[in-house]
Amino acid sequence: MFIAGSGAAAYSRAGPGAGLAGSGVRVRIWNDALTNEHITREIGRRLAQRRRDLDLSLADVAARCGVSLQQVHKYERAQSTVSAPMLYRLSRCLGVPISYFFVELDTLAEIAEPA
């Protein structure tokens, strides 16, 4: 469900958690258009881009982050989902905040949302 507003989520005083309606509490509604597959693919794309920006090989990233070269490759190709702890380790190893992997996902949600 998508409530009018910008980005993948919007805020409403009604909807799920409507028991909070009238209390002034804002409830966040998630846009179903952005699937786990979309997010996994985008994280992989950004991981590969950051690796290239740093001029690192797959082996370099694997050694820095304590994971196999094959696993880094699977993350980049979205053949394997990155766990939260591993995403934290990757962000530290690549010198970016964890938010680097999620910035502007709202824009992707708007593109992915069916007309």
N, C-alpha and C positions, 0 to 999 in steps of 0.2 A: 504494500500500500504506500502511496506517495501523497503527502499533503503538500499543497502548493508552497513553494518557497525555493530558495536556491540550494543546490547541492543534493547529495544523496539522502540527506535527512533534513527534515524540517521540524519545527516545534509547533505543537498544538495544545490547547487546553482540554481537548477531548480525545477520544480514541482509546487504545489499550491503556488500561490504568485509569479509566474514566472516573473511578472512585475518587481520584484526586481533583476532579473538575471542581471548580469553585474555590479551591484551596490556594490558587495562585501558583501551583506547581506546574511546570512545563514538562510535557511528556515527549520523548524523542521517538519518531516513527522512522523505521528503516525502509529504504527503497529496495524492492526486490529485484530491480533490473540489474544490479551489480552482483553477480554470483560469486561464489568462492573460487570458481575457475577463473573468472576475470581478475580477481584480486591476486591469485597465485601466479597467473601469467604476468601481471604488471610487476609484482615483486621480483620475479625472475628477470624481467627485462631491465629493471633498475639495478639489480645486482650485477648483471653483465655489463651494463653501461658504466657503473662505478668502477668495476674491475678494469675496464678498458681505459677509463679516465686516469686511473692510477698506473697504467701500463703494467698490469700484473697478469700473469698467466693463471690458468685454473689451478696449477700446482702451487703457485705462490699463495693464492687465497686459501687453498686447502691447508697448507702448512701453517699459515698465520692463525687460522680459525680452528684447527684441530679436527678437521673433517676430511673425508677422502675426496680426491679429485673427482671421482665419479659422482659423488653426492653433490658437489658444487655444480657440476654439469647438469644434473637432474633438476636442481633448483632453478638454474638459469633457463632451462627448456620447459619449465613448469610440469615436469614429469613426476615431481615430488613436492609436496607442500612443506614449506619451511615452518617448523614449530616456533612458538613464541621465544623460548630460550635460545634457539639457534639464530633466530632473527636478531635478537639482542647481541649475541656473540658476533654475528656478521657485521652488524652496524659498528660495533667497537673496533673490530679488525680493519674495517674499511674507512674508519674515521668520519662517520656520518651519524647524525642522530637517528634513532629508530624511525622517527617521523618521515625521514627521507623516502622510505619505501611506500608511504601513504599519501604524501602531498598531492593534491589535486585529483584524488580518486573520485571526488564529487563530480568533477567534469566528465570523467569516464562514465559515471552512472547516468548522467544526463544524455550522453551519446548512446549508451546501451539501452536506455528506456524505450520500450516500444511506443510508436506514435498512436 
